[in-house]
Amino acid sequence: MIRSYVLSAAALAGGMLIASAAPSAALDLSWLNNTGYVNCLRNSHTVVMTYPPAQRAAMDDKLRRACNRGYFPNHPGYQY
């Protein structure tokens, strides 16, 4: 009986978390249709994995920004 209350509380908490999520505009996945951009990100990630772990975050950020500049010039919302 206590177990069912715990499961009910967990389900309620999960539902509230989903309901409180950001508006659907924040879930814009239109960039997935841009195959050149997706390939750029995939290739840059492959390159980043060849770097030592201490340098990966900086290189990943640098190459991601390069992909953004190349495929989304003058596009608000993308970090350059």
PDB file with SEQRES, HELIX, SHEET and CRYST1 records, atoms N, CA, C and O in Angstrom:
SEQRES   1 A   80  MET ILE ARG SER TYR VAL LEU SER ALA ALA ALA LEU ALA          
SEQRES   2 A   80  GLY GLY MET LEU ILE ALA SER ALA ALA PRO SER ALA ALA          
SEQRES   3 A   80  LEU ASP LEU SER TRP LEU ASN ASN THR GLY TYR VAL ASN          
SEQRES   4 A   80  CYS LEU ARG ASN SER HIS THR VAL VAL MET THR TYR PRO          
SEQRES   5 A   80  PRO ALA GLN ARG ALA ALA MET ASP ASP LYS LEU ARG ARG          
SEQRES   6 A   80  ALA CYS ASN ARG GLY TYR PHE PRO ASN HIS PRO GLY TYR          
SEQRES   7 A   80  GLN TYR                                                      
HELIX    1 AA1 ILE A    2  ALA A   19  1                                  18    
HELIX    2 AA2 SER A   24  LEU A   27  5                                   4    
HELIX    3 AA3 SER A   30  ASN A   33  5                                   4    
HELIX    4 AA4 THR A   35  VAL A   48  1                                  14    
HELIX    5 AA5 PRO A   53  TYR A   71  1                                  19    
CRYST1    1.000    1.000    1.000  90.00  90.00  90.00 P 1           1          
ATOM      1  N   MET A   1       0.816  -1.177   0.000  1.00  0.00           N  
ATOM      2  CA  MET A   1       0.000   0.000   0.000  1.00  0.00           C  
ATOM      3  C   MET A   1       0.871   1.256   0.000  1.00  0.00           C  
ATOM      4  O   MET A   1       0.600   2.203  -0.739  1.00  0.00           O  
ATOM      5  N   ILE A   2       1.905   1.262   0.821  1.00  0.00           N  
ATOM      6  CA  ILE A   2       2.809   2.411   0.852  1.00  0.00           C  
ATOM      7  C   ILE A   2       3.525   2.533  -0.489  1.00  0.00           C  
ATOM      8  O   ILE A   2       3.780   3.635  -0.975  1.00  0.00           O  
ATOM      9  N   ARG A   3       3.841   1.390  -1.073  1.00  0.00           N  
ATOM     10  CA  ARG A   3       4.513   1.391  -2.368  1.00  0.00           C  
ATOM     11  C   ARG A   3       3.655   2.070  -3.423  1.00  0.00           C  
ATOM     12  O   ARG A   3       4.182   2.810  -4.253  1.00  0.00           O  
ATOM     13  N   SER A   4       2.367   1.841  -3.412  1.00  0.00           N  
ATOM     14  CA  SER A   4       1.486   2.465  -4.409  1.00  0.00           C  
ATOM     15  C   SER A   4       1.434   3.976  -4.209  1.00  0.00           C  
ATOM     16  O   SER A   4       1.345   4.725  -5.182  1.00  0.00           O  
ATOM     17  N   TYR A   5       1.488   4.437  -2.943  1.00  0.00           N  
ATOM     18  CA  TYR A   5       1.525   5.876  -2.692  1.00  0.00           C  
ATOM     19  C   TYR A   5       2.817   6.496  -3.218  1.00  0.00           C  
ATOM     20  O   TYR A   5       2.804   7.595  -3.772  1.00  0.00           O  
ATOM     21  N   VAL A   6       3.924   5.791  -3.043  1.00  0.00           N  
ATOM     22  CA  VAL A   6       5.213   6.283  -3.520  1.00  0.00           C  
ATOM     23  C   VAL A   6       5.200   6.363  -5.040  1.00  0.00           C  
ATOM     24  O   VAL A   6       5.667   7.346  -5.617  1.00  0.00           O  
ATOM     25  N   LEU A   7       4.664   5.325  -5.693  1.00  0.00           N  
ATOM     26  CA  LEU A   7       4.590   5.337  -7.150  1.00  0.00           C  
ATOM     27  C   LEU A   7       3.662   6.441  -7.646  1.00  0.00           C  
ATOM     28  O   LEU A   7       3.953   7.090  -8.651  1.00  0.00           O  
ATOM     29  N   SER A   8       2.564   6.655  -6.959  1.00  0.00           N  
ATOM     30  CA  SER A   8       1.633   7.722  -7.339  1.00  0.00           C  
ATOM     31  C   SER A   8       2.292   9.091  -7.181  1.00  0.00           C  
ATOM     32  O   SER A   8       2.139   9.962  -8.038  1.00  0.00           O  
ATOM     33  N   ALA A   9       3.017   9.275  -6.096  1.00  0.00           N  
ATOM     34  CA  ALA A   9       3.699  10.542  -5.867  1.00  0.00           C  
ATOM     35  C   ALA A   9       4.774  10.773  -6.925  1.00  0.00           C  
ATOM     36  O   ALA A   9       4.954  11.896  -7.397  1.00  0.00           O  
ATOM     37  N   ALA A  10       5.481   9.719  -7.294  1.00  0.00           N  
ATOM     38  CA  ALA A  10       6.515   9.841  -8.321  1.00  0.00           C  
ATOM     39  C   ALA A  10       5.897  10.186  -9.671  1.00  0.00           C  
ATOM     40  O   ALA A  10       6.436  11.015 -10.404  1.00  0.00           O  
ATOM     41  N   ALA A  11       4.784   9.565 -10.001  1.00  0.00           N  
ATOM     42  CA  ALA A  11       4.109   9.864 -11.259  1.00  0.00           C  
ATOM     43  C   ALA A  11       3.584  11.298 -11.271  1.00  0.00           C  
ATOM     44  O   ALA A  11       3.670  11.985 -12.288  1.00  0.00           O  
ATOM     45  N   LEU A  12       3.053  11.739 -10.161  1.00  0.00           N  
ATOM     46  CA  LEU A  12       2.554  13.108 -10.060  1.00  0.00           C  
ATOM     47  C   LEU A  12       3.703  14.110 -10.193  1.00  0.00           C  
ATOM     48  O   LEU A  12       3.568  15.122 -10.881  1.00  0.00           O  
ATOM     49  N   ALA A  13       4.821  13.832  -9.545  1.00  0.00           N  
ATOM     50  CA  ALA A  13       5.974  14.727  -9.623  1.00  0.00           C  
ATOM     51  C   ALA A  13       6.511  14.779 -11.054  1.00  0.00           C  
ATOM     52  O   ALA A  13       6.883  15.845 -11.544  1.00  0.00           O  
ATOM     53  N   GLY A  14       6.549  13.633 -11.716  1.00  0.00           N  
ATOM     54  CA  GLY A  14       7.008  13.601 -13.106  1.00  0.00           C  
ATOM     55  C   GLY A  14       6.084  14.384 -14.020  1.00  0.00           C  
ATOM     56  O   GLY A  14       6.544  15.105 -14.905  1.00  0.00           O  
ATOM     57  N   GLY A  15       4.793  14.245 -13.811  1.00  0.00           N  
ATOM     58  CA  GLY A  15       3.825  14.997 -14.602  1.00  0.00           C  
ATOM     59  C   GLY A  15       3.939  16.486 -14.385  1.00  0.00           C  
ATOM     60  O   GLY A  15       3.826  17.267 -15.330  1.00  0.00           O  
ATOM     61  N   MET A  16       4.161  16.882 -13.154  1.00  0.00           N  
ATOM     62  CA  MET A  16       4.308  18.306 -12.861  1.00  0.00           C  
ATOM     63  C   MET A  16       5.588  18.861 -13.483  1.00  0.00           C  
ATOM     64  O   MET A  16       5.617  20.003 -13.941  1.00  0.00           O  
ATOM     65  N   LEU A  17       6.634  18.056 -13.497  1.00  0.00           N  
ATOM     66  CA  LEU A  17       7.892  18.485 -14.097  1.00  0.00           C  
ATOM     67  C   LEU A  17       7.726  18.692 -15.595  1.00  0.00           C  
ATOM     68  O   LEU A  17       8.209  19.680 -16.147  1.00  0.00           O  
ATOM     69  N   ILE A  18       7.057  17.780 -16.241  1.00  0.00           N  
ATOM     70  CA  ILE A  18       6.823  17.906 -17.677  1.00  0.00           C  
ATOM     71  C   ILE A  18       5.935  19.103 -17.972  1.00  0.00           C  
ATOM     72  O   ILE A  18       6.187  19.839 -18.926  1.00  0.00           O  
ATOM     73  N   ALA A  19       4.913  19.306 -17.178  1.00  0.00           N  
ATOM     74  CA  ALA A  19       3.992  20.417 -17.396  1.00  0.00           C  
ATOM     75  C   ALA A  19       4.662  21.763 -17.169  1.00  0.00           C  
ATOM     76  O   ALA A  19       4.266  22.762 -17.770  1.00  0.00           O  
ATOM     77  N   SER A  20       5.668  21.798 -16.314  1.00  0.00           N  
ATOM     78  CA  SER A  20       6.326  23.057 -16.019  1.00  0.00           C  
ATOM     79  C   SER A  20       7.491  23.346 -16.956  1.00  0.00           C  
ATOM     80  O   SER A  20       8.200  24.336 -16.777  1.00  0.00           O  
ATOM     81  N   ALA A  21       7.693  22.496 -17.946  1.00  0.00           N  
ATOM     82  CA  ALA A  21       8.808  22.673 -18.875  1.00  0.00           C  
ATOM     83  C   ALA A  21       8.619  23.945 -19.694  1.00  0.00           C  
ATOM     84  O   ALA A  21       7.544  24.544 -19.714  1.00  0.00           O  
ATOM     85  N   ALA A  22       9.685  24.334 -20.360  1.00  0.00           N  
ATOM     86  CA  ALA A  22       9.662  25.551 -21.180  1.00  0.00           C  
ATOM     87  C   ALA A  22       8.636  25.429 -22.299  1.00  0.00           C  
ATOM     88  O   ALA A  22       8.263  24.319 -22.677  1.00  0.00           O  
ATOM     89  N   PRO A  23       8.179  26.554 -22.829  1.00  0.00           N  
ATOM     90  CA  PRO A  23       7.218  26.511 -23.919  1.00  0.00           C  
ATOM     91  C   PRO A  23       7.788  25.798 -25.143  1.00  0.00           C  
ATOM     92  O   PRO A  23       9.001  25.622 -25.262  1.00  0.00           O  
ATOM     93  N   SER A  24       6.919  25.399 -26.032  1.00  0.00           N  
ATOM     94  CA  SER A  24       7.341  24.599 -27.172  1.00  0.00           C  
ATOM     95  C   SER A  24       8.310  25.356 -28.074  1.00  0.00           C  
ATOM     96  O   SER A  24       9.048  24.723 -28.828  1.00  0.00           O  
ATOM     97  N   ALA A  25       8.335  26.680 -28.027  1.00  0.00           N  
ATOM     98  CA  ALA A  25       9.287  27.443 -28.831  1.00  0.00           C  
ATOM     99  C   ALA A  25      10.717  27.111 -28.432  1.00  0.00           C  
ATOM    100  O   ALA A  25      11.624  27.213 -29.258  1.00  0.00           O  
ATOM    101  N   ALA A  26      10.932  26.722 -27.197  1.00  0.00           N  
ATOM    102  CA  ALA A  26      12.273  26.371 -26.745  1.00  0.00           C  
ATOM    103  C   ALA A  26      12.696  25.003 -27.275  1.00  0.00           C  
ATOM    104  O   ALA A  26      13.869  24.642 -27.190  1.00  0.00           O  
ATOM    105  N   LEU A  27      11.770  24.256 -27.811  1.00  0.00           N  
ATOM    106  CA  LEU A  27      12.060  22.927 -28.331  1.00  0.00           C  
ATOM    107  C   LEU A  27      12.156  22.941 -29.847  1.00  0.00           C  
ATOM    108  O   LEU A  27      11.751  21.977 -30.497  1.00  0.00           O  
ATOM    109  N   ASP A  28      12.683  24.011 -30.421  1.00  0.00           N  
ATOM    110  CA  ASP A  28      12.809  24.137 -31.860  1.00  0.00           C  
ATOM    111  C   ASP A  28      13.886  23.181 -32.364  1.00  0.00           C  
ATOM    112  O   ASP A  28      15.068  23.361 -32.071  1.00  0.00           O  
ATOM    113  N   LEU A  29      13.482  22.181 -33.110  1.00  0.00           N  
ATOM    114  CA  LEU A  29      14.415  21.196 -33.638  1.00  0.00           C  
ATOM    115  C   LEU A  29      14.547  21.307 -35.152  1.00  0.00           C  
ATOM    116  O   LEU A  29      14.924  20.340 -35.813  1.00  0.00           O  
ATOM    117  N   SER A  30      14.244  22.469 -35.701  1.00  0.00           N  
ATOM    118  CA  SER A  30      14.296  22.641 -37.147  1.00  0.00           C  
ATOM    119  C   SER A  30      15.716  22.506 -37.689  1.00  0.00           C  
ATOM    120  O   SER A  30      15.899  22.190 -38.864  1.00  0.00           O  
ATOM    121  N   TRP A  31      16.715  22.740 -36.856  1.00  0.00           N  
ATOM    122  CA  TRP A  31      18.098  22.619 -37.301  1.00  0.00           C  
ATOM    123  C   TRP A  31      18.459  21.194 -37.695  1.00  0.00           C  
ATOM    124  O   TRP A  31      19.438  20.978 -38.410  1.00  0.00           O  
ATOM    125  N   LEU A  32      17.671  20.213 -37.231  1.00  0.00           N  
ATOM    126  CA  LEU A  32      17.944  18.820 -37.589  1.00  0.00           C  
ATOM    127  C   LEU A  32      17.725  18.558 -39.075  1.00  0.00           C  
ATOM    128  O   LEU A  32      18.278  17.601 -39.619  1.00  0.00           O  
ATOM    129  N   ASN A  33      16.926  19.393 -39.741  1.00  0.00           N  
ATOM    130  CA  ASN A  33      16.696  19.240 -41.176  1.00  0.00           C  
ATOM    131  C   ASN A  33      17.862  19.753 -42.004  1.00  0.00           C  
ATOM    132  O   ASN A  33      17.950  19.451 -43.194  1.00  0.00           O  
ATOM    133  N   ASN A  34      18.749  20.513 -41.404  1.00  0.00           N  
ATOM    134  CA  ASN A  34      19.904  21.061 -42.093  1.00  0.00           C  
ATOM    135  C   ASN A  34      21.027  20.026 -42.038  1.00  0.00           C  
ATOM    136  O   ASN A  34      21.819  20.012 -41.095  1.00  0.00           O  
ATOM    137  N   THR A  35      21.092  19.163 -43.050  1.00  0.00           N  
ATOM    138  CA  THR A  35      22.041  18.052 -43.013  1.00  0.00           C  
ATOM    139  C   THR A  35      23.491  18.524 -43.027  1.00  0.00           C  
ATOM    140  O   THR A  35      24.349  17.890 -42.412  1.00  0.00           O  
ATOM    141  N   GLY A  36      23.778  19.622 -43.716  1.00  0.00           N  
ATOM    142  CA  GLY A  36      25.142  20.136 -43.715  1.00  0.00           C  
ATOM    143  C   GLY A  36      25.585  20.536 -42.322  1.00  0.00           C  
ATOM    144  O   GLY A  36      26.711  20.256 -41.912  1.00  0.00           O  
ATOM    145  N   TYR A  37      24.692  21.194 -41.598  1.00  0.00           N  
ATOM    146  CA  TYR A  37      24.995  21.616 -40.230  1.00  0.00           C  
ATOM    147  C   TYR A  37      25.171  20.413 -39.307  1.00  0.00           C  
ATOM    148  O   TYR A  37      26.095  20.372 -38.494  1.00  0.00           O  
ATOM    149  N   VAL A  38      24.291  19.452 -39.439  1.00  0.00           N  
ATOM    150  CA  VAL A  38      24.384  18.252 -38.600  1.00  0.00           C  
ATOM    151  C   VAL A  38      25.681  17.506 -38.898  1.00  0.00           C  
ATOM    152  O   VAL A  38      26.342  17.027 -37.977  1.00  0.00           O  
ATOM    153  N   ASN A  39      26.050  17.405 -40.168  1.00  0.00           N  
ATOM    154  CA  ASN A  39      27.317  16.757 -40.524  1.00  0.00           C  
ATOM    155  C   ASN A  39      28.508  17.535 -39.978  1.00  0.00           C  
ATOM    156  O   ASN A  39      29.484  16.937 -39.524  1.00  0.00           O  
ATOM    157  N   CYS A  40      28.436  18.858 -40.017  1.00  0.00           N  
ATOM    158  CA  CYS A  40      29.510  19.686 -39.460  1.00  0.00           C  
ATOM    159  C   CYS A  40      29.667  19.402 -37.964  1.00  0.00           C  
ATOM    160  O   CYS A  40      30.782  19.218 -37.476  1.00  0.00           O  
ATOM    161  N   LEU A  41      28.547  19.369 -37.244  1.00  0.00           N  
ATOM    162  CA  LEU A  41      28.613  19.080 -35.809  1.00  0.00           C  
ATOM    163  C   LEU A  41      29.160  17.686 -35.542  1.00  0.00           C  
ATOM    164  O   LEU A  41      29.971  17.495 -34.636  1.00  0.00           O  
ATOM    165  N   ARG A  42      28.715  16.713 -36.332  1.00  0.00           N  
ATOM    166  CA  ARG A  42      29.171  15.335 -36.152  1.00  0.00           C  
ATOM    167  C   ARG A  42      30.674  15.238 -36.408  1.00  0.00           C  
ATOM    168  O   ARG A  42      31.403  14.615 -35.635  1.00  0.00           O  
ATOM    169  N   ASN A  43      31.134  15.857 -37.499  1.00  0.00           N  
ATOM    170  CA  ASN A  43      32.559  15.801 -37.819  1.00  0.00           C  
ATOM    171  C   ASN A  43      33.391  16.550 -36.787  1.00  0.00           C  
ATOM    172  O   ASN A  43      34.477  16.101 -36.423  1.00  0.00           O  
ATOM    173  N   SER A  44      32.891  17.685 -36.313  1.00  0.00           N  
ATOM    174  CA  SER A  44      33.647  18.435 -35.313  1.00  0.00           C  
ATOM    175  C   SER A  44      33.748  17.643 -34.017  1.00  0.00           C  
ATOM    176  O   SER A  44      34.776  17.683 -33.341  1.00  0.00           O  
ATOM    177  N   HIS A  45      32.682  16.923 -33.669  1.00  0.00           N  
ATOM    178  CA  HIS A  45      32.734  16.116 -32.452  1.00  0.00           C  
ATOM    179  C   HIS A  45      33.754  14.984 -32.610  1.00  0.00           C  
ATOM    180  O   HIS A  45      34.455  14.638 -31.658  1.00  0.00           O  
ATOM    181  N   THR A  46      33.832  14.414 -33.805  1.00  0.00           N  
ATOM    182  CA  THR A  46      34.810  13.365 -34.056  1.00  0.00           C  
ATOM    183  C   THR A  46      36.230  13.906 -33.891  1.00  0.00           C  
ATOM    184  O   THR A  46      37.094  13.239 -33.322  1.00  0.00           O  
ATOM    185  N   VAL A  47      36.462  15.111 -34.389  1.00  0.00           N  
ATOM    186  CA  VAL A  47      37.776  15.742 -34.253  1.00  0.00           C  
ATOM    187  C   VAL A  47      38.082  16.034 -32.790  1.00  0.00           C  
ATOM    188  O   VAL A  47      39.199  15.810 -32.325  1.00  0.00           O  
ATOM    189  N   VAL A  48      37.091  16.531 -32.073  1.00  0.00           N  
ATOM    190  CA  VAL A  48      37.282  16.884 -30.662  1.00  0.00           C  
ATOM    191  C   VAL A  48      37.687  15.663 -29.843  1.00  0.00           C  
ATOM    192  O   VAL A  48      38.480  15.782 -28.909  1.00  0.00           O  
ATOM    193  N   MET A  49      37.162  14.515 -30.174  1.00  0.00           N  
ATOM    194  CA  MET A  49      37.472  13.313 -29.398  1.00  0.00           C  
ATOM    195  C   MET A  49      38.926  12.877 -29.550  1.00  0.00           C  
ATOM    196  O   MET A  49      39.389  12.021 -28.797  1.00  0.00           O  
ATOM    197  N   THR A  50      39.657  13.452 -30.512  1.00  0.00           N  
ATOM    198  CA  THR A  50      41.078  13.123 -30.661  1.00  0.00           C  
ATOM    199  C   THR A  50      41.953  13.970 -29.744  1.00  0.00           C  
ATOM    200  O   THR A  50      43.138  13.675 -29.585  1.00  0.00           O  
ATOM    201  N   TYR A  51      41.395  15.013 -29.137  1.00  0.00           N  
ATOM    202  CA  TYR A  51      42.149  15.892 -28.243  1.00  0.00           C  
ATOM    203  C   TYR A  51      42.199  15.313 -26.836  1.00  0.00           C  
ATOM    204  O   TYR A  51      41.342  14.510 -26.466  1.00  0.00           O  
ATOM    205  N   PRO A  52      43.181  15.708 -26.057  1.00  0.00           N  
ATOM    206  CA  PRO A  52      43.228  15.267 -24.656  1.00  0.00           C  
ATOM    207  C   PRO A  52      41.989  15.765 -23.906  1.00  0.00           C  
ATOM    208  O   PRO A  52      41.449  16.820 -24.242  1.00  0.00           O  
ATOM    209  N   PRO A  53      41.539  15.026 -22.907  1.00  0.00           N  
ATOM    210  CA  PRO A  53      40.312  15.389 -22.185  1.00  0.00           C  
ATOM    211  C   PRO A  53      40.300  16.820 -21.648  1.00  0.00           C  
ATOM    212  O   PRO A  53      39.243  17.449 -21.611  1.00  0.00           O  
ATOM    213  N   ALA A  54      41.436  17.337 -21.238  1.00  0.00           N  
ATOM    214  CA  ALA A  54      41.466  18.686 -20.673  1.00  0.00           C  
ATOM    215  C   ALA A  54      41.170  19.761 -21.720  1.00  0.00           C  
ATOM    216  O   ALA A  54      40.756  20.866 -21.367  1.00  0.00           O  
ATOM    217  N   GLN A  55      41.377  19.452 -22.994  1.00  0.00           N  
ATOM    218  CA  GLN A  55      41.180  20.429 -24.061  1.00  0.00           C  
ATOM    219  C   GLN A  55      39.864  20.252 -24.809  1.00  0.00           C  
ATOM    220  O   GLN A  55      39.507  21.099 -25.628  1.00  0.00           O  
ATOM    221  N   ARG A  56      39.146  19.183 -24.550  1.00  0.00           N  
ATOM    222  CA  ARG A  56      37.961  18.856 -25.344  1.00  0.00           C  
ATOM    223  C   ARG A  56      36.852  19.889 -25.252  1.00  0.00           C  
ATOM    224  O   ARG A  56      36.248  20.226 -26.271  1.00  0.00           O  
ATOM    225  N   ALA A  57      36.569  20.396 -24.072  1.00  0.00           N  
ATOM    226  CA  ALA A  57      35.452  21.339 -23.919  1.00  0.00           C  
ATOM    227  C   ALA A  57      35.705  22.605 -24.711  1.00  0.00           C  
ATOM    228  O   ALA A  57      34.806  23.105 -25.388  1.00  0.00           O  
ATOM    229  N   ALA A  58      36.918  23.129 -24.634  1.00  0.00           N  
ATOM    230  CA  ALA A  58      37.239  24.356 -25.359  1.00  0.00           C  
ATOM    231  C   ALA A  58      37.197  24.134 -26.866  1.00  0.00           C  
ATOM    232  O   ALA A  58      36.678  24.973 -27.601  1.00  0.00           O  
ATOM    233  N   MET A  59      37.732  23.027 -27.326  1.00  0.00           N  
ATOM    234  CA  MET A  59      37.726  22.749 -28.762  1.00  0.00           C  
ATOM    235  C   MET A  59      36.317  22.467 -29.269  1.00  0.00           C  
ATOM    236  O   MET A  59      35.963  22.865 -30.379  1.00  0.00           O  
ATOM    237  N   ASP A  60      35.513  21.783 -28.458  1.00  0.00           N  
ATOM    238  CA  ASP A  60      34.132  21.503 -28.853  1.00  0.00           C  
ATOM    239  C   ASP A  60      33.364  22.809 -29.017  1.00  0.00           C  
ATOM    240  O   ASP A  60      32.604  22.971 -29.972  1.00  0.00           O  
ATOM    241  N   ASP A  61      33.559  23.730 -28.095  1.00  0.00           N  
ATOM    242  CA  ASP A  61      32.896  25.027 -28.180  1.00  0.00           C  
ATOM    243  C   ASP A  61      33.370  25.794 -29.415  1.00  0.00           C  
ATOM    244  O   ASP A  61      32.558  26.381 -30.130  1.00  0.00           O  
ATOM    245  N   LYS A  62      34.654  25.789 -29.660  1.00  0.00           N  
ATOM    246  CA  LYS A  62      35.223  26.503 -30.805  1.00  0.00           C  
ATOM    247  C   LYS A  62      34.686  25.944 -32.124  1.00  0.00           C  
ATOM    248  O   LYS A  62      34.297  26.714 -33.002  1.00  0.00           O  
ATOM    249  N   LEU A  63      34.659  24.634 -32.276  1.00  0.00           N  
ATOM    250  CA  LEU A  63      34.208  24.030 -33.522  1.00  0.00           C  
ATOM    251  C   LEU A  63      32.691  24.143 -33.685  1.00  0.00           C  
ATOM    252  O   LEU A  63      32.205  24.281 -34.807  1.00  0.00           O  
ATOM    253  N   ARG A  64      31.941  24.087 -32.588  1.00  0.00           N  
ATOM    254  CA  ARG A  64      30.492  24.269 -32.671  1.00  0.00           C  
ATOM    255  C   ARG A  64      30.162  25.672 -33.143  1.00  0.00           C  
ATOM    256  O   ARG A  64      29.261  25.868 -33.959  1.00  0.00           O  
ATOM    257  N   ARG A  65      30.896  26.647 -32.623  1.00  0.00           N  
ATOM    258  CA  ARG A  65      30.691  28.033 -33.058  1.00  0.00           C  
ATOM    259  C   ARG A  65      31.055  28.207 -34.527  1.00  0.00           C  
ATOM    260  O   ARG A  65      30.415  28.981 -35.240  1.00  0.00           O  
ATOM    261  N   ALA A  66      32.081  27.490 -34.983  1.00  0.00           N  
ATOM    262  CA  ALA A  66      32.449  27.554 -36.396  1.00  0.00           C  
ATOM    263  C   ALA A  66      31.324  26.986 -37.271  1.00  0.00           C  
ATOM    264  O   ALA A  66      31.029  27.532 -38.334  1.00  0.00           O  
ATOM    265  N   CYS A  67      30.709  25.911 -36.830  1.00  0.00           N  
ATOM    266  CA  CYS A  67      29.566  25.352 -37.567  1.00  0.00           C  
ATOM    267  C   CYS A  67      28.407  26.346 -37.576  1.00  0.00           C  
ATOM    268  O   CYS A  67      27.749  26.523 -38.601  1.00  0.00           O  
ATOM    269  N   ASN A  68      28.155  26.992 -36.443  1.00  0.00           N  
ATOM    270  CA  ASN A  68      27.080  27.992 -36.378  1.00  0.00           C  
ATOM    271  C   ASN A  68      27.342  29.141 -37.347  1.00  0.00           C  
ATOM    272  O   ASN A  68      26.430  29.588 -38.043  1.00  0.00           O  
ATOM    273  N   ARG A  69      28.575  29.616 -37.394  1.00  0.00           N  
ATOM    274  CA  ARG A  69      28.913  30.717 -38.306  1.00  0.00           C  
ATOM    275  C   ARG A  69      28.750  30.288 -39.757  1.00  0.00           C  
ATOM    276  O   ARG A  69      28.289  31.069 -40.589  1.00  0.00           O  
ATOM    277  N   GLY A  70      29.123  29.061 -40.062  1.00  0.00           N  
ATOM    278  CA  GLY A  70      29.070  28.592 -41.445  1.00  0.00           C  
ATOM    279  C   GLY A  70      27.674  28.308 -41.950  1.00  0.00           C  
ATOM    280  O   GLY A  70      27.381  28.542 -43.123  1.00  0.00           O  
ATOM    281  N   TYR A  71      26.804  27.806 -41.085  1.00  0.00           N  
ATOM    282  CA  TYR A  71      25.483  27.367 -41.541  1.00  0.00           C  
ATOM    283  C   TYR A  71      24.340  28.261 -41.093  1.00  0.00           C  
ATOM    284  O   TYR A  71      23.232  28.138 -41.614  1.00  0.00           O  
ATOM    285  N   PHE A  72      24.573  29.151 -40.152  1.00  0.00           N  
ATOM    286  CA  PHE A  72      23.531  30.067 -39.693  1.00  0.00           C  
ATOM    287  C   PHE A  72      24.085  31.486 -39.565  1.00  0.00           C  
ATOM    288  O   PHE A  72      24.069  32.047 -38.469  1.00  0.00           O  
ATOM    289  N   PRO A  73      24.572  32.078 -40.653  1.00  0.00           N  
ATOM    290  CA  PRO A  73      25.111  33.435 -40.538  1.00  0.00           C  
ATOM    291  C   PRO A  73      24.005  34.445 -40.234  1.00  0.00           C  
ATOM    292  O   PRO A  73      22.912  34.383 -40.798  1.00  0.00           O  
ATOM    293  N   ASN A  74      24.308  35.355 -39.348  1.00  0.00           N  
ATOM    294  CA  ASN A  74      23.360  36.419 -38.964  1.00  0.00           C  
ATOM    295  C   ASN A  74      22.025  35.879 -38.471  1.00  0.00           C  
ATOM    296  O   ASN A  74      20.982  36.488 -38.710  1.00  0.00           O  
ATOM    297  N   HIS A  75      22.050  34.759 -37.796  1.00  0.00           N  
ATOM    298  CA  HIS A  75      20.828  34.135 -37.279  1.00  0.00           C  
ATOM    299  C   HIS A  75      20.762  34.360 -35.779  1.00  0.00           C  
ATOM    300  O   HIS A  75      21.611  33.855 -35.044  1.00  0.00           O  
ATOM    301  N   PRO A  76      19.774  35.106 -35.311  1.00  0.00           N  
ATOM    302  CA  PRO A  76      19.694  35.348 -33.861  1.00  0.00           C  
ATOM    303  C   PRO A  76      19.426  34.063 -33.087  1.00  0.00           C  
ATOM    304  O   PRO A  76      18.675  33.199 -33.541  1.00  0.00           O  
ATOM    305  N   GLY A  77      20.018  33.950 -31.965  1.00  0.00           N  
ATOM    306  CA  GLY A  77      19.804  32.778 -31.110  1.00  0.00           C  
ATOM    307  C   GLY A  77      20.898  31.749 -31.209  1.00  0.00           C  
ATOM    308  O   GLY A  77      20.937  30.818 -30.405  1.00  0.00           O  
ATOM    309  N   TYR A  78      21.795  31.886 -32.177  1.00  0.00           N  
ATOM    310  CA  TYR A  78      22.889  30.941 -32.300  1.00  0.00           C  
ATOM    311  C   TYR A  78      24.164  31.620 -31.827  1.00  0.00           C  
ATOM    312  O   TYR A  78      24.451  32.754 -32.208  1.00  0.00           O  
ATOM    313  N   GLN A  79      24.912  30.931 -31.011  1.00  0.00           N  
ATOM    314  CA  GLN A  79      26.138  31.499 -30.474  1.00  0.00           C  
ATOM    315  C   GLN A  79      27.245  31.440 -31.518  1.00  0.00           C  
ATOM    316  O   GLN A  79      27.509  30.399 -32.119  1.00  0.00           O  
ATOM    317  N   TYR A  80      27.870  32.567 -31.709  1.00  0.00           N  
ATOM    318  CA  TYR A  80      29.015  32.623 -32.618  1.00  0.00           C  
ATOM    319  C   TYR A  80      30.248  32.809 -31.798  1.00  0.00           C  
ATOM    320  O   TYR A  80      31.348  32.886 -32.345  1.00  0.00           O  
TER     321      TYR A  80                                                      
END                                                                             
